Amino acid sequence: MILIVCAIKREIEPFLKALKNASIEKCGALKVHHGTINGVKVTVVRCGVGLEKAAASTQTLINSYKIAHMIMSGTAGGVDSKLKIGDTIVSEELLYHEGTTKLMQIDSSFNKDTPFKADENLLLSMKKAIENTPPPQAVHFGRITSGSKFVTGKTFKAVAEKFNPLCVDMETAAVAHVCAINNIPFIAVRSITDTPEKSGILNFYKNVVFAANSSYMVVENLVKELDRDNPEHLS
Protein backbone atom coordinates (compact mmCIF):
# COMPACT_ATOMS: atom_id res chain seq x y z
CA MET A 1 0.00 0.00 0.00
CA ILE A 2 1.05 3.56 -0.78
CA LEU A 3 -0.46 5.54 2.10
CA ILE A 4 -0.82 9.31 1.74
CA VAL A 5 -1.58 11.21 4.94
CA CYS A 6 -2.79 14.80 5.17
CA ALA A 7 -3.67 16.82 8.27
CA ILE A 8 -6.62 18.95 7.15
CA LYS A 9 -9.50 18.92 4.71
CA ARG A 10 -7.98 21.40 2.27
CA GLU A 11 -4.79 19.32 2.04
CA ILE A 12 -6.58 16.05 1.28
CA GLU A 13 -9.12 17.51 -1.18
CA PRO A 14 -6.86 17.40 -4.30
CA PHE A 15 -6.27 13.69 -3.73
CA LEU A 16 -9.94 12.91 -3.20
CA LYS A 17 -10.84 14.79 -6.40
CA ALA A 18 -8.28 12.74 -8.34
CA LEU A 19 -9.17 9.38 -6.78
CA LYS A 20 -10.80 6.89 -9.17
CA ASN A 21 -12.58 3.62 -8.32
CA ALA A 22 -12.88 5.07 -4.83
CA SER A 23 -14.11 3.26 -1.74
CA ILE A 24 -14.24 4.32 1.90
CA GLU A 25 -13.84 2.34 5.10
CA LYS A 26 -13.47 3.19 8.76
CA CYS A 27 -10.30 2.50 10.72
CA GLY A 28 -11.06 3.48 14.28
CA ALA A 29 -12.07 7.14 14.08
CA LEU A 30 -10.32 7.57 10.72
CA LYS A 31 -12.01 7.65 7.32
CA VAL A 32 -9.81 5.68 4.90
CA HIS A 33 -10.13 6.34 1.16
CA HIS A 34 -8.93 3.63 -1.23
CA GLY A 35 -8.69 4.05 -4.99
CA THR A 36 -6.33 4.81 -7.85
CA ILE A 37 -4.57 7.92 -9.08
CA ASN A 38 -3.40 7.61 -12.68
CA GLY A 39 -4.03 3.88 -12.40
CA VAL A 40 -1.85 3.42 -9.30
CA LYS A 41 -3.43 2.07 -6.12
CA VAL A 42 -3.24 4.51 -3.22
CA THR A 43 -4.87 5.01 0.15
CA VAL A 44 -5.52 8.51 1.45
CA VAL A 45 -6.30 9.50 5.05
CA ARG A 46 -6.80 12.73 6.98
CA CYS A 47 -5.02 12.41 10.34
CA GLY A 48 -6.08 15.67 12.01
CA VAL A 49 -4.14 18.67 13.27
CA GLY A 50 -1.33 18.48 15.83
CA LEU A 51 1.47 16.21 16.92
CA GLU A 52 -0.56 13.87 19.12
CA LYS A 53 -3.36 13.33 16.60
CA ALA A 54 -0.83 12.74 13.82
CA ALA A 55 1.13 10.22 15.89
CA ALA A 56 -1.96 8.33 17.08
CA SER A 57 -3.47 8.18 13.58
CA THR A 58 -0.22 6.96 12.08
CA GLN A 59 0.13 4.14 14.59
CA THR A 60 -3.51 3.12 14.07
CA LEU A 61 -2.96 2.90 10.32
CA ILE A 62 0.28 0.95 10.69
CA ASN A 63 -1.48 -1.51 13.00
CA SER A 64 -4.31 -2.00 10.51
CA TYR A 65 -2.64 -2.10 7.08
CA LYS A 66 0.44 -3.45 5.36
CA ILE A 67 2.13 -0.22 4.27
CA ALA A 68 4.89 -0.15 1.66
CA HIS A 69 5.40 3.62 1.66
CA MET A 70 3.97 6.44 3.76
CA ILE A 71 3.90 9.93 2.29
CA MET A 72 2.74 13.02 4.16
CA SER A 73 1.39 15.78 1.95
CA GLY A 74 0.30 19.23 2.95
CA THR A 75 1.29 22.78 3.74
CA ALA A 76 3.84 24.56 5.92
CA GLY A 77 5.17 27.90 7.01
CA GLY A 78 8.34 28.97 5.25
CA VAL A 79 11.35 29.86 7.36
CA ASP A 80 14.16 30.12 4.80
CA SER A 81 14.14 33.54 3.12
CA LYS A 82 14.57 32.06 -0.36
CA LEU A 83 11.17 30.39 -0.28
CA LYS A 84 8.13 31.71 -2.14
CA ILE A 85 4.44 31.00 -1.64
CA GLY A 86 3.67 27.66 -3.27
CA ASP A 87 7.27 26.37 -3.25
CA THR A 88 7.51 22.75 -2.17
CA ILE A 89 9.74 21.25 0.50
CA VAL A 90 10.70 17.56 0.42
CA SER A 91 11.91 16.25 3.76
CA GLU A 92 15.47 14.99 4.04
CA GLU A 93 15.33 15.11 7.83
CA LEU A 94 12.70 15.99 10.42
CA LEU A 95 12.90 17.32 13.96
CA TYR A 96 10.56 18.48 16.70
CA HIS A 97 11.13 22.10 17.64
CA GLU A 98 8.84 21.74 20.70
CA GLY A 99 5.86 19.88 22.12
CA THR A 100 7.53 16.46 22.52
CA THR A 101 6.81 15.52 26.15
CA LYS A 102 3.85 13.19 25.49
CA LEU A 103 5.51 11.64 22.45
CA MET A 104 8.66 10.84 24.45
CA GLN A 105 6.51 8.58 26.63
CA ILE A 106 5.83 6.23 23.69
CA ASP A 107 9.49 5.86 22.74
CA SER A 108 12.09 5.64 25.52
CA SER A 109 14.90 5.64 22.93
CA PHE A 110 13.82 9.02 21.57
CA ASN A 111 16.40 11.82 21.70
CA LYS A 112 14.84 15.16 20.79
CA ASP A 113 18.06 16.35 19.16
CA THR A 114 18.28 13.39 16.76
CA PRO A 115 16.58 13.95 13.39
CA PHE A 116 14.34 11.41 11.73
CA LYS A 117 15.61 10.70 8.23
CA ALA A 118 13.42 10.39 5.16
CA ASP A 119 13.70 7.03 3.44
CA GLU A 120 16.63 7.01 1.01
CA ASN A 121 14.81 5.05 -1.69
CA LEU A 122 11.84 7.41 -1.53
CA LEU A 123 14.20 10.37 -1.84
CA LEU A 124 15.79 8.81 -4.93
CA SER A 125 12.37 8.15 -6.43
CA MET A 126 11.33 11.71 -5.68
CA LYS A 127 14.38 13.15 -7.40
CA LYS A 128 13.69 11.00 -10.46
CA ALA A 129 10.04 12.06 -10.44
CA ILE A 130 10.97 15.75 -10.38
CA GLU A 131 13.54 15.24 -13.14
CA ASN A 132 11.07 13.32 -15.31
CA THR A 133 8.12 15.67 -14.70
CA PRO A 134 9.26 19.03 -13.34
CA PRO A 135 6.47 20.82 -11.46
CA PRO A 136 5.81 24.53 -12.11
CA GLN A 137 7.01 25.55 -8.64
CA ALA A 138 10.47 25.31 -7.11
CA VAL A 139 11.17 22.16 -5.09
CA HIS A 140 13.70 22.21 -2.25
CA PHE A 141 15.12 19.29 -0.25
CA GLY A 142 16.02 19.78 3.40
CA ARG A 143 14.91 19.98 7.03
CA ILE A 144 11.36 20.30 8.31
CA THR A 145 10.58 20.87 11.98
CA SER A 146 7.27 20.41 13.78
CA GLY A 147 5.66 21.74 16.93
CA SER A 148 2.30 21.92 18.63
CA LYS A 149 1.46 25.52 17.71
CA PHE A 150 1.37 27.85 14.72
CA VAL A 151 4.80 29.54 14.76
CA THR A 152 4.85 33.34 14.80
CA GLY A 153 6.75 36.26 16.33
CA LYS A 154 9.48 35.52 18.87
CA THR A 155 8.89 31.78 18.61
CA PHE A 156 9.45 31.93 14.84
CA LYS A 157 12.77 33.70 15.35
CA ALA A 158 13.87 31.23 18.04
CA VAL A 159 13.01 28.20 15.89
CA ALA A 160 14.79 29.68 12.88
CA GLU A 161 17.96 30.42 14.86
CA LYS A 162 18.12 27.12 16.76
CA PHE A 163 17.00 24.61 14.12
CA ASN A 164 17.50 26.37 10.75
CA PRO A 165 14.65 24.50 9.00
CA LEU A 166 13.37 25.27 5.55
CA CYS A 167 9.83 25.20 6.93
CA VAL A 168 7.72 24.38 9.98
CA ASP A 169 4.43 22.58 10.55
CA MET A 170 2.40 20.86 13.28
CA GLU A 171 2.46 17.16 12.34
CA THR A 172 5.25 15.85 10.15
CA ALA A 173 7.92 15.02 12.74
CA ALA A 174 5.36 13.02 14.73
CA VAL A 175 4.44 10.95 11.66
CA ALA A 176 8.12 10.43 10.88
CA HIS A 177 8.75 9.41 14.49
CA VAL A 178 6.06 6.71 14.47
CA CYS A 179 7.20 5.46 11.06
CA ALA A 180 10.77 5.21 12.40
CA ILE A 181 9.61 3.14 15.38
CA ASN A 182 7.76 0.78 13.02
CA ASN A 183 10.35 0.71 10.19
CA ILE A 184 7.93 2.17 7.65
CA PRO A 185 9.57 4.06 4.73
CA PHE A 186 8.49 7.70 5.02
CA ILE A 187 8.82 10.99 3.18
CA ALA A 188 7.07 14.35 3.57
CA VAL A 189 6.02 16.89 0.94
CA ARG A 190 4.97 20.30 2.26
CA SER A 191 4.29 23.48 0.28
CA ILE A 192 4.55 27.02 1.55
CA THR A 193 1.53 29.08 2.62
CA ASP A 194 3.38 31.87 4.40
CA THR A 195 6.90 33.27 4.56
CA PRO A 196 8.85 35.63 6.84
CA GLU A 197 7.80 38.50 4.55
CA LYS A 198 4.18 37.32 4.19
CA SER A 199 3.63 35.74 7.58
CA GLY A 200 0.73 34.87 9.84
CA ILE A 201 -2.49 32.91 9.91
CA LEU A 202 -4.25 35.18 7.39
CA ASN A 203 -1.66 34.32 4.74
CA PHE A 204 -2.09 30.64 5.60
CA TYR A 205 -5.82 30.82 4.88
CA LYS A 206 -5.23 32.91 1.76
CA ASN A 207 -2.74 30.44 0.26
CA VAL A 208 -3.63 27.02 1.69
CA VAL A 209 -5.52 25.76 -1.37
CA PHE A 210 -2.76 26.86 -3.74
CA ALA A 211 -0.07 25.29 -1.55
CA ALA A 212 -2.03 22.05 -1.08
CA ASN A 213 -2.33 21.70 -4.85
CA SER A 214 1.41 22.32 -5.21
CA SER A 215 2.11 19.41 -2.87
CA TYR A 216 -0.43 17.23 -4.67
CA MET A 217 1.36 17.72 -8.00
CA VAL A 218 4.68 16.59 -6.53
CA VAL A 219 3.18 13.59 -4.71
CA GLU A 220 1.23 12.55 -7.81
CA ASN A 221 4.48 12.36 -9.76
CA LEU A 222 6.18 10.46 -6.94
CA VAL A 223 3.38 7.89 -6.98
CA LYS A 224 3.84 7.42 -10.72
CA GLU A 225 7.58 6.97 -10.21
CA LEU A 226 7.02 4.38 -7.48
CA ASP A 227 4.71 2.50 -9.82
CA ARG A 228 7.40 2.47 -12.52
CA ASP A 229 9.92 1.16 -9.99
CA ASN A 230 7.60 -1.49 -8.47
CA PRO A 231 4.77 -2.22 -10.92
CA GLU A 232 4.12 -5.76 -9.67
CA HIS A 233 2.82 -4.80 -6.22
CA LEU A 234 1.71 -1.21 -6.52
CA SER A 235 -0.65 -1.24 -9.49
C-alpha positions as CSV (number, residue, x, y, z in Angstrom):
1,M,0.0,0.0,0.0
2,I,1.0,3.6,-0.8
3,L,-0.5,5.5,2.1
4,I,-0.8,9.3,1.7
5,V,-1.6,11.2,4.9
6,C,-2.8,14.8,5.2
7,A,-3.7,16.8,8.3
8,I,-6.6,19.0,7.2
9,K,-9.5,18.9,4.7
10,R,-8.0,21.4,2.3
11,E,-4.8,19.3,2.0
12,I,-6.6,16.1,1.3
13,E,-9.1,17.5,-1.2
14,P,-6.9,17.4,-4.3
15,F,-6.3,13.7,-3.7
16,L,-9.9,12.9,-3.2
17,K,-10.8,14.8,-6.4
18,A,-8.3,12.7,-8.3
19,L,-9.2,9.4,-6.8
20,K,-10.8,6.9,-9.2
21,N,-12.6,3.6,-8.3
22,A,-12.9,5.1,-4.8
23,S,-14.1,3.3,-1.7
24,I,-14.2,4.3,1.9
25,E,-13.8,2.3,5.1
26,K,-13.5,3.2,8.8
27,C,-10.3,2.5,10.7
28,G,-11.1,3.5,14.3
29,A,-12.1,7.1,14.1
30,L,-10.3,7.6,10.7
31,K,-12.0,7.6,7.3
32,V,-9.8,5.7,4.9
33,H,-10.1,6.3,1.2
34,H,-8.9,3.6,-1.2
35,G,-8.7,4.0,-5.0
36,T,-6.3,4.8,-7.9
37,I,-4.6,7.9,-9.1
38,N,-3.4,7.6,-12.7
39,G,-4.0,3.9,-12.4
40,V,-1.9,3.4,-9.3
41,K,-3.4,2.1,-6.1
42,V,-3.2,4.5,-3.2
43,T,-4.9,5.0,0.2
44,V,-5.5,8.5,1.4
45,V,-6.3,9.5,5.1
46,R,-6.8,12.7,7.0
47,C,-5.0,12.4,10.3
48,G,-6.1,15.7,12.0
49,V,-4.1,18.7,13.3
50,G,-1.3,18.5,15.8
51,L,1.5,16.2,16.9
52,E,-0.6,13.9,19.1
53,K,-3.4,13.3,16.6
54,A,-0.8,12.7,13.8
55,A,1.1,10.2,15.9
56,A,-2.0,8.3,17.1
57,S,-3.5,8.2,13.6
58,T,-0.2,7.0,12.1
59,Q,0.1,4.1,14.6
60,T,-3.5,3.1,14.1
61,L,-3.0,2.9,10.3
62,I,0.3,0.9,10.7
63,N,-1.5,-1.5,13.0
64,S,-4.3,-2.0,10.5
65,Y,-2.6,-2.1,7.1
66,K,0.4,-3.4,5.4
67,I,2.1,-0.2,4.3
68,A,4.9,-0.2,1.7
69,H,5.4,3.6,1.7
70,M,4.0,6.4,3.8
71,I,3.9,9.9,2.3
72,M,2.7,13.0,4.2
73,S,1.4,15.8,2.0
74,G,0.3,19.2,3.0
75,T,1.3,22.8,3.7
76,A,3.8,24.6,5.9
77,G,5.2,27.9,7.0
78,G,8.3,29.0,5.3
79,V,11.4,29.9,7.4
80,D,14.2,30.1,4.8
81,S,14.1,33.5,3.1
82,K,14.6,32.1,-0.4
83,L,11.2,30.4,-0.3
84,K,8.1,31.7,-2.1
85,I,4.4,31.0,-1.6
86,G,3.7,27.7,-3.3
87,D,7.3,26.4,-3.3
88,T,7.5,22.7,-2.2
89,I,9.7,21.2,0.5
90,V,10.7,17.6,0.4
91,S,11.9,16.3,3.8
92,E,15.5,15.0,4.0
93,E,15.3,15.1,7.8
94,L,12.7,16.0,10.4
95,L,12.9,17.3,14.0
96,Y,10.6,18.5,16.7
97,H,11.1,22.1,17.6
98,E,8.8,21.7,20.7
99,G,5.9,19.9,22.1
100,T,7.5,16.5,22.5
101,T,6.8,15.5,26.2
102,K,3.8,13.2,25.5
103,L,5.5,11.6,22.5
104,M,8.7,10.8,24.4
105,Q,6.5,8.6,26.6
106,I,5.8,6.2,23.7
107,D,9.5,5.9,22.7
108,S,12.1,5.6,25.5
109,S,14.9,5.6,22.9
110,F,13.8,9.0,21.6
111,N,16.4,11.8,21.7
112,K,14.8,15.2,20.8
113,D,18.1,16.3,19.2
114,T,18.3,13.4,16.8
115,P,16.6,13.9,13.4
116,F,14.3,11.4,11.7
117,K,15.6,10.7,8.2
118,A,13.4,10.4,5.2
119,D,13.7,7.0,3.4
120,E,16.6,7.0,1.0
121,N,14.8,5.1,-1.7
122,L,11.8,7.4,-1.5
123,L,14.2,10.4,-1.8
124,L,15.8,8.8,-4.9
125,S,12.4,8.1,-6.4
126,M,11.3,11.7,-5.7
127,K,14.4,13.1,-7.4
128,K,13.7,11.0,-10.5
129,A,10.0,12.1,-10.4
130,I,11.0,15.7,-10.4
131,E,13.5,15.2,-13.1
132,N,11.1,13.3,-15.3
133,T,8.1,15.7,-14.7
134,P,9.3,19.0,-13.3
135,P,6.5,20.8,-11.5
136,P,5.8,24.5,-12.1
137,Q,7.0,25.6,-8.6
138,A,10.5,25.3,-7.1
139,V,11.2,22.2,-5.1
140,H,13.7,22.2,-2.2
141,F,15.1,19.3,-0.3
142,G,16.0,19.8,3.4
143,R,14.9,20.0,7.0
144,I,11.4,20.3,8.3
145,T,10.6,20.9,12.0
146,S,7.3,20.4,13.8
147,G,5.7,21.7,16.9
148,S,2.3,21.9,18.6
149,K,1.5,25.5,17.7
150,F,1.4,27.8,14.7
151,V,4.8,29.5,14.8
152,T,4.9,33.3,14.8
153,G,6.7,36.3,16.3
154,K,9.5,35.5,18.9
155,T,8.9,31.8,18.6
156,F,9.5,31.9,14.8
157,K,12.8,33.7,15.3
158,A,13.9,31.2,18.0
159,V,13.0,28.2,15.9
160,A,14.8,29.7,12.9
161,E,18.0,30.4,14.9
162,K,18.1,27.1,16.8
163,F,17.0,24.6,14.1
164,N,17.5,26.4,10.8
165,P,14.7,24.5,9.0
166,L,13.4,25.3,5.5
167,C,9.8,25.2,6.9
168,V,7.7,24.4,10.0
169,D,4.4,22.6,10.6
170,M,2.4,20.9,13.3
171,E,2.5,17.2,12.3
172,T,5.3,15.8,10.2
173,A,7.9,15.0,12.7
174,A,5.4,13.0,14.7
175,V,4.4,10.9,11.7
176,A,8.1,10.4,10.9
177,H,8.8,9.4,14.5
178,V,6.1,6.7,14.5
179,C,7.2,5.5,11.1
180,A,10.8,5.2,12.4
181,I,9.6,3.1,15.4
182,N,7.8,0.8,13.0
183,N,10.4,0.7,10.2
184,I,7.9,2.2,7.6
185,P,9.6,4.1,4.7
186,F,8.5,7.7,5.0
187,I,8.8,11.0,3.2
188,A,7.1,14.3,3.6
189,V,6.0,16.9,0.9
190,R,5.0,20.3,2.3
191,S,4.3,23.5,0.3
192,I,4.5,27.0,1.5
193,T,1.5,29.1,2.6
194,D,3.4,31.9,4.4
195,T,6.9,33.3,4.6
196,P,8.9,35.6,6.8
197,E,7.8,38.5,4.5
198,K,4.2,37.3,4.2
199,S,3.6,35.7,7.6
200,G,0.7,34.9,9.8
201,I,-2.5,32.9,9.9
202,L,-4.2,35.2,7.4
203,N,-1.7,34.3,4.7
204,F,-2.1,30.6,5.6
205,Y,-5.8,30.8,4.9
206,K,-5.2,32.9,1.8
207,N,-2.7,30.4,0.3
208,V,-3.6,27.0,1.7
209,V,-5.5,25.8,-1.4
210,F,-2.8,26.9,-3.7
211,A,-0.1,25.3,-1.6
212,A,-2.0,22.1,-1.1
213,N,-2.3,21.7,-4.9
214,S,1.4,22.3,-5.2
215,S,2.1,19.4,-2.9
216,Y,-0.4,17.2,-4.7
217,M,1.4,17.7,-8.0
218,V,4.7,16.6,-6.5
219,V,3.2,13.6,-4.7
220,E,1.2,12.6,-7.8
221,N,4.5,12.4,-9.8
222,L,6.2,10.5,-6.9
223,V,3.4,7.9,-7.0
224,K,3.8,7.4,-10.7
225,E,7.6,7.0,-10.2
226,L,7.0,4.4,-7.5
227,D,4.7,2.5,-9.8
228,R,7.4,2.5,-12.5
229,D,9.9,1.2,-10.0
230,N,7.6,-1.5,-8.5
231,P,4.8,-2.2,-10.9
232,E,4.1,-5.8,-9.7
233,H,2.8,-4.8,-6.2
234,L,1.7,-1.2,-6.5
235,S,-0.6,-1.2,-9.5
